[in-house]
Amino acid sequence: MFENVLIAEDHQSIKLTVEQTLNTLGITVHNYAYYCDDALLRLKTALLESNPYQLLITDLSFDEDGREQKITTGRDLIEAVRKMQPALKILVFSAESSGAVVHKLFEDQQINGFVRKGRSDAIELKDAIEAIFKGRKYISPSLQQTVRTKNAHDFSNYEIAIISQLAKGTLQKDIPAYFLENNIKPAGLSSVEKRLNLIKETLDFSKNEQLVAYCKDNKII
């Protein structure tokens, strides 16, 4: 089991919950930081002392309290950590519920697990830590279906441009004119229609309005 864990969490009650879970797993060496800057400093110090942390458990959102910070979000902390200690195991413990956001954390920042804060989070935290230690990835059961749905289609920049125009109220038949003006290719109406039909078929939508709403909800646009 992990022997050296860092918790980055600005709510003391939640930090205590995480500590209790770690104690249950027999992990007695764990430190915490209420600010992302402090967390990164602890990680750097541990590396310099040749006693690196093996697991980082971090939230995504940190409340502002007037203290000036260079790193203000868990996402930025993870990005900095990946540059400094690429092999560090990272578990995100957050209230975030967007499947698209969670998917990007796994794909872009190579996190090892995601537990959503909620009714069963203490149990899921324990399961996640055990899974990550054994080399597996972990996603809260309540989010697994939404992440799979998001993975059903990987939106290209071209497709996002089409859907963004629809979201702004541009009629489908007028999108080619916008594309021509902005040198976006292919700009033909046939290409736009085919691409929209493909996405809707993949995601089982029948209307453009459904697709736009889905993309907004999942922060794709």
PyMOL commands that place a pseudoatom at each C-alpha (Angstrom):
pseudoatom trace, name=CA, resn=MET, resi=1, chain=A, elem=C, hetatm=0, pos=[0.000, 0.000, 0.000]
pseudoatom trace, name=CA, resn=PHE, resi=2, chain=A, elem=C, hetatm=0, pos=[1.034, 3.636, -0.447]
pseudoatom trace, name=CA, resn=GLU, resi=3, chain=A, elem=C, hetatm=0, pos=[3.313, 4.923, 2.299]
pseudoatom trace, name=CA, resn=ASN, resi=4, chain=A, elem=C, hetatm=0, pos=[3.429, 8.659, 1.620]
pseudoatom trace, name=CA, resn=VAL, resi=5, chain=A, elem=C, hetatm=0, pos=[0.286, 10.560, 0.552]
pseudoatom trace, name=CA, resn=LEU, resi=6, chain=A, elem=C, hetatm=0, pos=[-0.467, 14.261, 0.108]
pseudoatom trace, name=CA, resn=ILE, resi=7, chain=A, elem=C, hetatm=0, pos=[-3.990, 15.677, 0.413]
pseudoatom trace, name=CA, resn=ALA, resi=8, chain=A, elem=C, hetatm=0, pos=[-4.804, 18.987, -1.307]
pseudoatom trace, name=CA, resn=GLU, resi=9, chain=A, elem=C, hetatm=0, pos=[-8.176, 20.078, 0.055]
pseudoatom trace, name=CA, resn=ASP, resi=10, chain=A, elem=C, hetatm=0, pos=[-9.365, 23.429, 1.436]
pseudoatom trace, name=CA, resn=HIS, resi=11, chain=A, elem=C, hetatm=0, pos=[-12.337, 22.156, 3.458]
pseudoatom trace, name=CA, resn=GLN, resi=12, chain=A, elem=C, hetatm=0, pos=[-11.207, 20.779, 6.799]
pseudoatom trace, name=CA, resn=SER, resi=13, chain=A, elem=C, hetatm=0, pos=[-14.192, 18.461, 7.266]
pseudoatom trace, name=CA, resn=ILE, resi=14, chain=A, elem=C, hetatm=0, pos=[-13.511, 16.748, 3.946]
pseudoatom trace, name=CA, resn=LYS, resi=15, chain=A, elem=C, hetatm=0, pos=[-9.794, 16.570, 4.705]
pseudoatom trace, name=CA, resn=LEU, resi=16, chain=A, elem=C, hetatm=0, pos=[-10.633, 14.703, 7.917]
pseudoatom trace, name=CA, resn=THR, resi=17, chain=A, elem=C, hetatm=0, pos=[-12.775, 12.244, 5.963]
pseudoatom trace, name=CA, resn=VAL, resi=18, chain=A, elem=C, hetatm=0, pos=[-9.909, 11.524, 3.597]
pseudoatom trace, name=CA, resn=GLU, resi=19, chain=A, elem=C, hetatm=0, pos=[-7.482, 11.092, 6.505]
pseudoatom trace, name=CA, resn=GLN, resi=20, chain=A, elem=C, hetatm=0, pos=[-9.841, 8.633, 8.163]
pseudoatom trace, name=CA, resn=THR, resi=21, chain=A, elem=C, hetatm=0, pos=[-9.991, 6.583, 4.976]
pseudoatom trace, name=CA, resn=LEU, resi=22, chain=A, elem=C, hetatm=0, pos=[-6.201, 6.567, 4.726]
pseudoatom trace, name=CA, resn=ASN, resi=23, chain=A, elem=C, hetatm=0, pos=[-5.917, 5.414, 8.328]
pseudoatom trace, name=CA, resn=THR, resi=24, chain=A, elem=C, hetatm=0, pos=[-8.356, 2.594, 7.605]
pseudoatom trace, name=CA, resn=LEU, resi=25, chain=A, elem=C, hetatm=0, pos=[-6.017, 1.436, 4.830]
pseudoatom trace, name=CA, resn=GLY, resi=26, chain=A, elem=C, hetatm=0, pos=[-3.031, 1.548, 7.154]
pseudoatom trace, name=CA, resn=ILE, resi=27, chain=A, elem=C, hetatm=0, pos=[-1.542, 4.661, 5.504]
pseudoatom trace, name=CA, resn=THR, resi=28, chain=A, elem=C, hetatm=0, pos=[-0.177, 6.547, 8.474]
pseudoatom trace, name=CA, resn=VAL, resi=29, chain=A, elem=C, hetatm=0, pos=[2.117, 8.980, 6.649]
pseudoatom trace, name=CA, resn=HIS, resi=30, chain=A, elem=C, hetatm=0, pos=[-0.050, 11.634, 5.049]
pseudoatom trace, name=CA, resn=ASN, resi=31, chain=A, elem=C, hetatm=0, pos=[0.255, 15.382, 4.877]
pseudoatom trace, name=CA, resn=TYR, resi=32, chain=A, elem=C, hetatm=0, pos=[-2.182, 18.012, 3.692]
pseudoatom trace, name=CA, resn=ALA, resi=33, chain=A, elem=C, hetatm=0, pos=[-2.264, 21.445, 2.099]
pseudoatom trace, name=CA, resn=TYR, resi=34, chain=A, elem=C, hetatm=0, pos=[-5.161, 23.883, 2.019]
pseudoatom trace, name=CA, resn=TYR, resi=35, chain=A, elem=C, hetatm=0, pos=[-3.686, 25.772, -0.966]
pseudoatom trace, name=CA, resn=CYS, resi=36, chain=A, elem=C, hetatm=0, pos=[-2.441, 24.529, -4.340]
pseudoatom trace, name=CA, resn=ASP, resi=37, chain=A, elem=C, hetatm=0, pos=[0.787, 26.530, -4.051]
pseudoatom trace, name=CA, resn=ASP, resi=38, chain=A, elem=C, hetatm=0, pos=[1.520, 24.876, -0.701]
pseudoatom trace, name=CA, resn=ALA, resi=39, chain=A, elem=C, hetatm=0, pos=[0.773, 21.442, -2.162]
pseudoatom trace, name=CA, resn=LEU, resi=40, chain=A, elem=C, hetatm=0, pos=[3.212, 21.982, -5.026]
pseudoatom trace, name=CA, resn=LEU, resi=41, chain=A, elem=C, hetatm=0, pos=[5.880, 23.209, -2.586]
pseudoatom trace, name=CA, resn=ARG, resi=42, chain=A, elem=C, hetatm=0, pos=[5.445, 20.096, -0.437]
pseudoatom trace, name=CA, resn=LEU, resi=43, chain=A, elem=C, hetatm=0, pos=[5.805, 17.888, -3.508]
pseudoatom trace, name=CA, resn=LYS, resi=44, chain=A, elem=C, hetatm=0, pos=[8.982, 19.728, -4.600]
pseudoatom trace, name=CA, resn=THR, resi=45, chain=A, elem=C, hetatm=0, pos=[10.473, 19.500, -1.121]
pseudoatom trace, name=CA, resn=ALA, resi=46, chain=A, elem=C, hetatm=0, pos=[9.739, 15.796, -0.880]
pseudoatom trace, name=CA, resn=LEU, resi=47, chain=A, elem=C, hetatm=0, pos=[11.493, 15.213, -4.217]
pseudoatom trace, name=CA, resn=LEU, resi=48, chain=A, elem=C, hetatm=0, pos=[14.554, 17.195, -3.116]
pseudoatom trace, name=CA, resn=GLU, resi=49, chain=A, elem=C, hetatm=0, pos=[14.710, 15.156, 0.083]
pseudoatom trace, name=CA, resn=SER, resi=50, chain=A, elem=C, hetatm=0, pos=[14.518, 11.909, -1.944]
pseudoatom trace, name=CA, resn=ASN, resi=51, chain=A, elem=C, hetatm=0, pos=[11.305, 10.972, -0.187]
pseudoatom trace, name=CA, resn=PRO, resi=52, chain=A, elem=C, hetatm=0, pos=[8.704, 11.662, -2.886]
pseudoatom trace, name=CA, resn=TYR, resi=53, chain=A, elem=C, hetatm=0, pos=[4.989, 11.373, -2.357]
pseudoatom trace, name=CA, resn=GLN, resi=54, chain=A, elem=C, hetatm=0, pos=[3.446, 8.322, -3.977]
pseudoatom trace, name=CA, resn=LEU, resi=55, chain=A, elem=C, hetatm=0, pos=[-0.141, 9.584, -4.229]
pseudoatom trace, name=CA, resn=LEU, resi=56, chain=A, elem=C, hetatm=0, pos=[-1.766, 13.009, -4.506]
pseudoatom trace, name=CA, resn=ILE, resi=57, chain=A, elem=C, hetatm=0, pos=[-5.441, 13.330, -3.595]
pseudoatom trace, name=CA, resn=THR, resi=58, chain=A, elem=C, hetatm=0, pos=[-6.758, 16.688, -4.754]
pseudoatom trace, name=CA, resn=ASP, resi=59, chain=A, elem=C, hetatm=0, pos=[-9.961, 18.623, -5.217]
pseudoatom trace, name=CA, resn=LEU, resi=60, chain=A, elem=C, hetatm=0, pos=[-10.523, 20.657, -8.387]
pseudoatom trace, name=CA, resn=SER, resi=61, chain=A, elem=C, hetatm=0, pos=[-12.046, 23.773, -6.799]
pseudoatom trace, name=CA, resn=PHE, resi=62, chain=A, elem=C, hetatm=0, pos=[-10.430, 25.850, -4.064]
pseudoatom trace, name=CA, resn=ASP, resi=63, chain=A, elem=C, hetatm=0, pos=[-12.237, 28.791, -2.467]
pseudoatom trace, name=CA, resn=GLU, resi=64, chain=A, elem=C, hetatm=0, pos=[-10.569, 32.200, -2.572]
pseudoatom trace, name=CA, resn=ASP, resi=65, chain=A, elem=C, hetatm=0, pos=[-9.919, 33.763, 0.826]
pseudoatom trace, name=CA, resn=GLY, resi=66, chain=A, elem=C, hetatm=0, pos=[-7.803, 36.798, -0.027]
pseudoatom trace, name=CA, resn=ARG, resi=67, chain=A, elem=C, hetatm=0, pos=[-4.445, 35.020, 0.015]
pseudoatom trace, name=CA, resn=GLU, resi=68, chain=A, elem=C, hetatm=0, pos=[-2.584, 35.576, -3.247]
pseudoatom trace, name=CA, resn=GLN, resi=69, chain=A, elem=C, hetatm=0, pos=[-1.951, 32.328, -5.100]
pseudoatom trace, name=CA, resn=LYS, resi=70, chain=A, elem=C, hetatm=0, pos=[-0.130, 31.426, -8.318]
pseudoatom trace, name=CA, resn=ILE, resi=71, chain=A, elem=C, hetatm=0, pos=[-2.038, 28.163, -8.726]
pseudoatom trace, name=CA, resn=THR, resi=72, chain=A, elem=C, hetatm=0, pos=[-5.723, 28.435, -7.856]
pseudoatom trace, name=CA, resn=THR, resi=73, chain=A, elem=C, hetatm=0, pos=[-7.333, 25.242, -9.208]
pseudoatom trace, name=CA, resn=GLY, resi=74, chain=A, elem=C, hetatm=0, pos=[-6.747, 21.541, -8.870]
pseudoatom trace, name=CA, resn=ARG, resi=75, chain=A, elem=C, hetatm=0, pos=[-6.529, 21.215, -12.640]
pseudoatom trace, name=CA, resn=ASP, resi=76, chain=A, elem=C, hetatm=0, pos=[-3.612, 23.677, -12.750]
pseudoatom trace, name=CA, resn=LEU, resi=77, chain=A, elem=C, hetatm=0, pos=[-1.993, 21.888, -9.817]
pseudoatom trace, name=CA, resn=ILE, resi=78, chain=A, elem=C, hetatm=0, pos=[-2.183, 18.571, -11.666]
pseudoatom trace, name=CA, resn=GLU, resi=79, chain=A, elem=C, hetatm=0, pos=[-0.645, 20.146, -14.769]
pseudoatom trace, name=CA, resn=ALA, resi=80, chain=A, elem=C, hetatm=0, pos=[2.278, 21.482, -12.717]
pseudoatom trace, name=CA, resn=VAL, resi=81, chain=A, elem=C, hetatm=0, pos=[2.718, 18.173, -10.922]
pseudoatom trace, name=CA, resn=ARG, resi=82, chain=A, elem=C, hetatm=0, pos=[2.789, 16.210, -14.173]
pseudoatom trace, name=CA, resn=LYS, resi=83, chain=A, elem=C, hetatm=0, pos=[5.737, 18.349, -15.348]
pseudoatom trace, name=CA, resn=MET, resi=84, chain=A, elem=C, hetatm=0, pos=[7.587, 17.964, -12.059]
pseudoatom trace, name=CA, resn=GLN, resi=85, chain=A, elem=C, hetatm=0, pos=[6.788, 14.361, -11.086]
pseudoatom trace, name=CA, resn=PRO, resi=86, chain=A, elem=C, hetatm=0, pos=[5.238, 12.597, -14.105]
pseudoatom trace, name=CA, resn=ALA, resi=87, chain=A, elem=C, hetatm=0, pos=[4.890, 9.194, -12.447]
pseudoatom trace, name=CA, resn=LEU, resi=88, chain=A, elem=C, hetatm=0, pos=[3.009, 10.435, -9.375]
pseudoatom trace, name=CA, resn=LYS, resi=89, chain=A, elem=C, hetatm=0, pos=[-0.356, 8.730, -8.894]
pseudoatom trace, name=CA, resn=ILE, resi=90, chain=A, elem=C, hetatm=0, pos=[-3.183, 11.284, -8.807]
pseudoatom trace, name=CA, resn=LEU, resi=91, chain=A, elem=C, hetatm=0, pos=[-6.691, 10.792, -7.438]
pseudoatom trace, name=CA, resn=VAL, resi=92, chain=A, elem=C, hetatm=0, pos=[-9.194, 13.613, -7.930]
pseudoatom trace, name=CA, resn=PHE, resi=93, chain=A, elem=C, hetatm=0, pos=[-11.833, 13.948, -5.199]
pseudoatom trace, name=CA, resn=SER, resi=94, chain=A, elem=C, hetatm=0, pos=[-14.362, 16.499, -6.412]
pseudoatom trace, name=CA, resn=ALA, resi=95, chain=A, elem=C, hetatm=0, pos=[-18.032, 17.441, -6.678]
pseudoatom trace, name=CA, resn=GLU, resi=96, chain=A, elem=C, hetatm=0, pos=[-17.604, 17.794, -10.457]
pseudoatom trace, name=CA, resn=SER, resi=97, chain=A, elem=C, hetatm=0, pos=[-20.358, 15.875, -12.285]
pseudoatom trace, name=CA, resn=SER, resi=98, chain=A, elem=C, hetatm=0, pos=[-19.572, 16.519, -15.957]
pseudoatom trace, name=CA, resn=GLY, resi=99, chain=A, elem=C, hetatm=0, pos=[-18.554, 13.390, -17.820]
pseudoatom trace, name=CA, resn=ALA, resi=100, chain=A, elem=C, hetatm=0, pos=[-16.714, 15.510, -20.373]
pseudoatom trace, name=CA, resn=VAL, resi=101, chain=A, elem=C, hetatm=0, pos=[-14.603, 17.204, -17.690]
pseudoatom trace, name=CA, resn=VAL, resi=102, chain=A, elem=C, hetatm=0, pos=[-13.737, 13.873, -16.075]
pseudoatom trace, name=CA, resn=HIS, resi=103, chain=A, elem=C, hetatm=0, pos=[-12.884, 12.369, -19.458]
pseudoatom trace, name=CA, resn=LYS, resi=104, chain=A, elem=C, hetatm=0, pos=[-10.468, 15.225, -20.208]
pseudoatom trace, name=CA, resn=LEU, resi=105, chain=A, elem=C, hetatm=0, pos=[-8.766, 14.775, -16.833]
pseudoatom trace, name=CA, resn=PHE, resi=106, chain=A, elem=C, hetatm=0, pos=[-8.012, 11.159, -17.700]
pseudoatom trace, name=CA, resn=GLU, resi=107, chain=A, elem=C, hetatm=0, pos=[-7.078, 11.851, -21.319]
pseudoatom trace, name=CA, resn=ASP, resi=108, chain=A, elem=C, hetatm=0, pos=[-5.191, 15.143, -21.070]
pseudoatom trace, name=CA, resn=GLN, resi=109, chain=A, elem=C, hetatm=0, pos=[-3.729, 15.035, -17.573]
pseudoatom trace, name=CA, resn=GLN, resi=110, chain=A, elem=C, hetatm=0, pos=[-3.437, 11.297, -17.084]
pseudoatom trace, name=CA, resn=ILE, resi=111, chain=A, elem=C, hetatm=0, pos=[-5.063, 11.142, -13.662]
pseudoatom trace, name=CA, resn=ASN, resi=112, chain=A, elem=C, hetatm=0, pos=[-5.385, 7.684, -12.127]
pseudoatom trace, name=CA, resn=GLY, resi=113, chain=A, elem=C, hetatm=0, pos=[-8.752, 7.998, -10.458]
pseudoatom trace, name=CA, resn=PHE, resi=114, chain=A, elem=C, hetatm=0, pos=[-11.798, 10.190, -9.928]
pseudoatom trace, name=CA, resn=VAL, resi=115, chain=A, elem=C, hetatm=0, pos=[-14.156, 10.008, -6.955]
pseudoatom trace, name=CA, resn=ARG, resi=116, chain=A, elem=C, hetatm=0, pos=[-17.204, 12.216, -6.900]
pseudoatom trace, name=CA, resn=LYS, resi=117, chain=A, elem=C, hetatm=0, pos=[-18.050, 13.760, -3.541]
pseudoatom trace, name=CA, resn=GLY, resi=118, chain=A, elem=C, hetatm=0, pos=[-21.403, 12.470, -2.395]
pseudoatom trace, name=CA, resn=ARG, resi=119, chain=A, elem=C, hetatm=0, pos=[-23.329, 9.957, -0.355]
pseudoatom trace, name=CA, resn=SER, resi=120, chain=A, elem=C, hetatm=0, pos=[-20.944, 7.006, -0.766]
pseudoatom trace, name=CA, resn=ASP, resi=121, chain=A, elem=C, hetatm=0, pos=[-17.681, 8.862, -1.239]
pseudoatom trace, name=CA, resn=ALA, resi=122, chain=A, elem=C, hetatm=0, pos=[-15.870, 7.358, 1.775]
pseudoatom trace, name=CA, resn=ILE, resi=123, chain=A, elem=C, hetatm=0, pos=[-16.401, 3.845, 0.436]
pseudoatom trace, name=CA, resn=GLU, resi=124, chain=A, elem=C, hetatm=0, pos=[-15.451, 4.912, -3.086]
pseudoatom trace, name=CA, resn=LEU, resi=125, chain=A, elem=C, hetatm=0, pos=[-12.293, 6.634, -1.830]
pseudoatom trace, name=CA, resn=LYS, resi=126, chain=A, elem=C, hetatm=0, pos=[-11.131, 3.399, -0.238]
pseudoatom trace, name=CA, resn=ASP, resi=127, chain=A, elem=C, hetatm=0, pos=[-11.933, 1.418, -3.390]
pseudoatom trace, name=CA, resn=ALA, resi=128, chain=A, elem=C, hetatm=0, pos=[-10.174, 4.017, -5.564]
pseudoatom trace, name=CA, resn=ILE, resi=129, chain=A, elem=C, hetatm=0, pos=[-6.969, 4.050, -3.516]
pseudoatom trace, name=CA, resn=GLU, resi=130, chain=A, elem=C, hetatm=0, pos=[-6.801, 0.250, -3.524]
pseudoatom trace, name=CA, resn=ALA, resi=131, chain=A, elem=C, hetatm=0, pos=[-7.427, 0.131, -7.277]
pseudoatom trace, name=CA, resn=ILE, resi=132, chain=A, elem=C, hetatm=0, pos=[-4.796, 2.771, -8.057]
pseudoatom trace, name=CA, resn=PHE, resi=133, chain=A, elem=C, hetatm=0, pos=[-2.240, 1.004, -5.863]
pseudoatom trace, name=CA, resn=LYS, resi=134, chain=A, elem=C, hetatm=0, pos=[-2.821, -2.165, -7.900]
pseudoatom trace, name=CA, resn=GLY, resi=135, chain=A, elem=C, hetatm=0, pos=[-2.236, -0.256, -11.138]
pseudoatom trace, name=CA, resn=ARG, resi=136, chain=A, elem=C, hetatm=0, pos=[-5.865, 0.162, -12.161]
pseudoatom trace, name=CA, resn=LYS, resi=137, chain=A, elem=C, hetatm=0, pos=[-7.837, 3.320, -12.914]
pseudoatom trace, name=CA, resn=TYR, resi=138, chain=A, elem=C, hetatm=0, pos=[-10.972, 4.198, -10.966]
pseudoatom trace, name=CA, resn=ILE, resi=139, chain=A, elem=C, hetatm=0, pos=[-14.079, 6.258, -11.755]
pseudoatom trace, name=CA, resn=SER, resi=140, chain=A, elem=C, hetatm=0, pos=[-17.053, 6.664, -9.423]
pseudoatom trace, name=CA, resn=PRO, resi=141, chain=A, elem=C, hetatm=0, pos=[-19.858, 4.325, -10.533]
pseudoatom trace, name=CA, resn=SER, resi=142, chain=A, elem=C, hetatm=0, pos=[-22.265, 7.263, -10.808]
pseudoatom trace, name=CA, resn=LEU, resi=143, chain=A, elem=C, hetatm=0, pos=[-20.056, 8.805, -13.506]
pseudoatom trace, name=CA, resn=GLN, resi=144, chain=A, elem=C, hetatm=0, pos=[-19.021, 5.733, -15.468]
pseudoatom trace, name=CA, resn=GLN, resi=145, chain=A, elem=C, hetatm=0, pos=[-22.008, 5.847, -17.826]
pseudoatom trace, name=CA, resn=THR, resi=146, chain=A, elem=C, hetatm=0, pos=[-21.643, 9.556, -18.617]
pseudoatom trace, name=CA, resn=VAL, resi=147, chain=A, elem=C, hetatm=0, pos=[-17.932, 9.142, -19.303]
pseudoatom trace, name=CA, resn=ARG, resi=148, chain=A, elem=C, hetatm=0, pos=[-18.673, 6.209, -21.638]
pseudoatom trace, name=CA, resn=THR, resi=149, chain=A, elem=C, hetatm=0, pos=[-21.286, 8.347, -23.428]
pseudoatom trace, name=CA, resn=LYS, resi=150, chain=A, elem=C, hetatm=0, pos=[-18.774, 11.150, -23.876]
pseudoatom trace, name=CA, resn=ASN, resi=151, chain=A, elem=C, hetatm=0, pos=[-16.275, 8.636, -25.246]
pseudoatom trace, name=CA, resn=ALA, resi=152, chain=A, elem=C, hetatm=0, pos=[-18.825, 7.552, -27.850]
pseudoatom trace, name=CA, resn=HIS, resi=153, chain=A, elem=C, hetatm=0, pos=[-17.744, 10.498, -29.961]
pseudoatom trace, name=CA, resn=ASP, resi=154, chain=A, elem=C, hetatm=0, pos=[-14.503, 12.444, -29.911]
pseudoatom trace, name=CA, resn=PHE, resi=155, chain=A, elem=C, hetatm=0, pos=[-15.412, 15.946, -31.096]
pseudoatom trace, name=CA, resn=SER, resi=156, chain=A, elem=C, hetatm=0, pos=[-13.019, 17.530, -33.606]
pseudoatom trace, name=CA, resn=ASN, resi=157, chain=A, elem=C, hetatm=0, pos=[-12.365, 21.275, -33.810]
pseudoatom trace, name=CA, resn=TYR, resi=158, chain=A, elem=C, hetatm=0, pos=[-14.384, 21.341, -37.040]
pseudoatom trace, name=CA, resn=GLU, resi=159, chain=A, elem=C, hetatm=0, pos=[-17.385, 19.754, -35.345]
pseudoatom trace, name=CA, resn=ILE, resi=160, chain=A, elem=C, hetatm=0, pos=[-17.119, 22.082, -32.373]
pseudoatom trace, name=CA, resn=ALA, resi=161, chain=A, elem=C, hetatm=0, pos=[-17.129, 25.034, -34.799]
pseudoatom trace, name=CA, resn=ILE, resi=162, chain=A, elem=C, hetatm=0, pos=[-20.353, 23.754, -36.383]
pseudoatom trace, name=CA, resn=ILE, resi=163, chain=A, elem=C, hetatm=0, pos=[-22.105, 23.183, -33.063]
pseudoatom trace, name=CA, resn=SER, resi=164, chain=A, elem=C, hetatm=0, pos=[-20.876, 26.519, -31.695]
pseudoatom trace, name=CA, resn=GLN, resi=165, chain=A, elem=C, hetatm=0, pos=[-22.544, 28.326, -34.607]
pseudoatom trace, name=CA, resn=LEU, resi=166, chain=A, elem=C, hetatm=0, pos=[-25.793, 26.445, -33.984]
pseudoatom trace, name=CA, resn=ALA, resi=167, chain=A, elem=C, hetatm=0, pos=[-25.590, 27.413, -30.307]
pseudoatom trace, name=CA, resn=LYS, resi=168, chain=A, elem=C, hetatm=0, pos=[-25.257, 31.084, -31.321]
pseudoatom trace, name=CA, resn=GLY, resi=169, chain=A, elem=C, hetatm=0, pos=[-28.471, 30.842, -33.332]
pseudoatom trace, name=CA, resn=THR, resi=170, chain=A, elem=C, hetatm=0, pos=[-26.910, 30.516, -36.795]
pseudoatom trace, name=CA, resn=LEU, resi=171, chain=A, elem=C, hetatm=0, pos=[-29.151, 28.532, -39.129]
pseudoatom trace, name=CA, resn=GLN, resi=172, chain=A, elem=C, hetatm=0, pos=[-27.623, 25.330, -40.443]
pseudoatom trace, name=CA, resn=LYS, resi=173, chain=A, elem=C, hetatm=0, pos=[-27.921, 26.562, -44.026]
pseudoatom trace, name=CA, resn=ASP, resi=174, chain=A, elem=C, hetatm=0, pos=[-25.977, 29.732, -43.138]
pseudoatom trace, name=CA, resn=ILE, resi=175, chain=A, elem=C, hetatm=0, pos=[-22.996, 27.994, -41.532]
pseudoatom trace, name=CA, resn=PRO, resi=176, chain=A, elem=C, hetatm=0, pos=[-21.142, 27.514, -44.885]
pseudoatom trace, name=CA, resn=ALA, resi=177, chain=A, elem=C, hetatm=0, pos=[-21.074, 31.294, -45.409]
pseudoatom trace, name=CA, resn=TYR, resi=178, chain=A, elem=C, hetatm=0, pos=[-19.517, 31.771, -41.970]
pseudoatom trace, name=CA, resn=PHE, resi=179, chain=A, elem=C, hetatm=0, pos=[-16.956, 29.049, -42.687]
pseudoatom trace, name=CA, resn=LEU, resi=180, chain=A, elem=C, hetatm=0, pos=[-16.015, 30.657, -46.007]
pseudoatom trace, name=CA, resn=GLU, resi=181, chain=A, elem=C, hetatm=0, pos=[-15.491, 34.013, -44.326]
pseudoatom trace, name=CA, resn=ASN, resi=182, chain=A, elem=C, hetatm=0, pos=[-13.301, 32.453, -41.640]
pseudoatom trace, name=CA, resn=ASN, resi=183, chain=A, elem=C, hetatm=0, pos=[-11.417, 29.999, -43.886]
pseudoatom trace, name=CA, resn=ILE, resi=184, chain=A, elem=C, hetatm=0, pos=[-12.816, 26.917, -42.140]
pseudoatom trace, name=CA, resn=LYS, resi=185, chain=A, elem=C, hetatm=0, pos=[-12.812, 23.850, -44.382]
pseudoatom trace, name=CA, resn=PRO, resi=186, chain=A, elem=C, hetatm=0, pos=[-14.717, 22.014, -45.668]
pseudoatom trace, name=CA, resn=ALA, resi=187, chain=A, elem=C, hetatm=0, pos=[-17.269, 24.789, -45.964]
pseudoatom trace, name=CA, resn=GLY, resi=188, chain=A, elem=C, hetatm=0, pos=[-19.898, 23.151, -48.144]
pseudoatom trace, name=CA, resn=LEU, resi=189, chain=A, elem=C, hetatm=0, pos=[-23.416, 22.661, -46.819]
pseudoatom trace, name=CA, resn=SER, resi=190, chain=A, elem=C, hetatm=0, pos=[-23.228, 18.974, -47.692]
pseudoatom trace, name=CA, resn=SER, resi=191, chain=A, elem=C, hetatm=0, pos=[-20.139, 18.543, -45.496]
pseudoatom trace, name=CA, resn=VAL, resi=192, chain=A, elem=C, hetatm=0, pos=[-21.777, 20.337, -42.588]
pseudoatom trace, name=CA, resn=GLU, resi=193, chain=A, elem=C, hetatm=0, pos=[-24.943, 18.254, -42.868]
pseudoatom trace, name=CA, resn=LYS, resi=194, chain=A, elem=C, hetatm=0, pos=[-23.055, 14.968, -43.125]
pseudoatom trace, name=CA, resn=ARG, resi=195, chain=A, elem=C, hetatm=0, pos=[-20.954, 15.752, -40.079]
pseudoatom trace, name=CA, resn=LEU, resi=196, chain=A, elem=C, hetatm=0, pos=[-23.986, 16.757, -38.001]
pseudoatom trace, name=CA, resn=ASN, resi=197, chain=A, elem=C, hetatm=0, pos=[-25.862, 13.623, -39.024]
pseudoatom trace, name=CA, resn=LEU, resi=198, chain=A, elem=C, hetatm=0, pos=[-22.892, 11.460, -38.080]
pseudoatom trace, name=CA, resn=ILE, resi=199, chain=A, elem=C, hetatm=0, pos=[-22.628, 12.972, -34.597]
pseudoatom trace, name=CA, resn=LYS, resi=200, chain=A, elem=C, hetatm=0, pos=[-26.374, 12.738, -33.968]
pseudoatom trace, name=CA, resn=GLU, resi=201, chain=A, elem=C, hetatm=0, pos=[-26.431, 9.122, -35.097]
pseudoatom trace, name=CA, resn=THR, resi=202, chain=A, elem=C, hetatm=0, pos=[-23.491, 8.246, -32.842]
pseudoatom trace, name=CA, resn=LEU, resi=203, chain=A, elem=C, hetatm=0, pos=[-25.049, 9.922, -29.802]
pseudoatom trace, name=CA, resn=ASP, resi=204, chain=A, elem=C, hetatm=0, pos=[-28.606, 8.854, -30.676]
pseudoatom trace, name=CA, resn=PHE, resi=205, chain=A, elem=C, hetatm=0, pos=[-30.022, 12.359, -31.126]
pseudoatom trace, name=CA, resn=SER, resi=206, chain=A, elem=C, hetatm=0, pos=[-32.644, 13.324, -33.684]
pseudoatom trace, name=CA, resn=LYS, resi=207, chain=A, elem=C, hetatm=0, pos=[-32.469, 17.126, -33.458]
pseudoatom trace, name=CA, resn=ASN, resi=208, chain=A, elem=C, hetatm=0, pos=[-29.723, 19.731, -33.544]
pseudoatom trace, name=CA, resn=GLU, resi=209, chain=A, elem=C, hetatm=0, pos=[-31.196, 21.284, -30.407]
pseudoatom trace, name=CA, resn=GLN, resi=210, chain=A, elem=C, hetatm=0, pos=[-30.529, 18.068, -28.485]
pseudoatom trace, name=CA, resn=LEU, resi=211, chain=A, elem=C, hetatm=0, pos=[-26.933, 18.020, -29.667]
pseudoatom trace, name=CA, resn=VAL, resi=212, chain=A, elem=C, hetatm=0, pos=[-26.360, 21.659, -28.707]
pseudoatom trace, name=CA, resn=ALA, resi=213, chain=A, elem=C, hetatm=0, pos=[-27.853, 21.101, -25.249]
pseudoatom trace, name=CA, resn=TYR, resi=214, chain=A, elem=C, hetatm=0, pos=[-25.685, 18.004, -24.761]
pseudoatom trace, name=CA, resn=CYS, resi=215, chain=A, elem=C, hetatm=0, pos=[-22.530, 19.876, -25.735]
pseudoatom trace, name=CA, resn=LYS, resi=216, chain=A, elem=C, hetatm=0, pos=[-23.352, 22.755, -23.397]
pseudoatom trace, name=CA, resn=ASP, resi=217, chain=A, elem=C, hetatm=0, pos=[-24.118, 20.419, -20.488]
pseudoatom trace, name=CA, resn=ASN, resi=218, chain=A, elem=C, hetatm=0, pos=[-20.861, 18.536, -20.998]
pseudoatom trace, name=CA, resn=LYS, resi=219, chain=A, elem=C, hetatm=0, pos=[-18.805, 21.723, -21.525]
pseudoatom trace, name=CA, resn=ILE, resi=220, chain=A, elem=C, hetatm=0, pos=[-17.770, 20.714, -25.036]
pseudoatom trace, name=CA, resn=ILE, resi=221, chain=A, elem=C, hetatm=0, pos=[-18.702, 24.200, -26.245]
for i in range(1, 221): cmd.bond("trace and resi %d" % i, "trace and resi %d" % (i + 1))
show_as sticks, trace
zoom trace
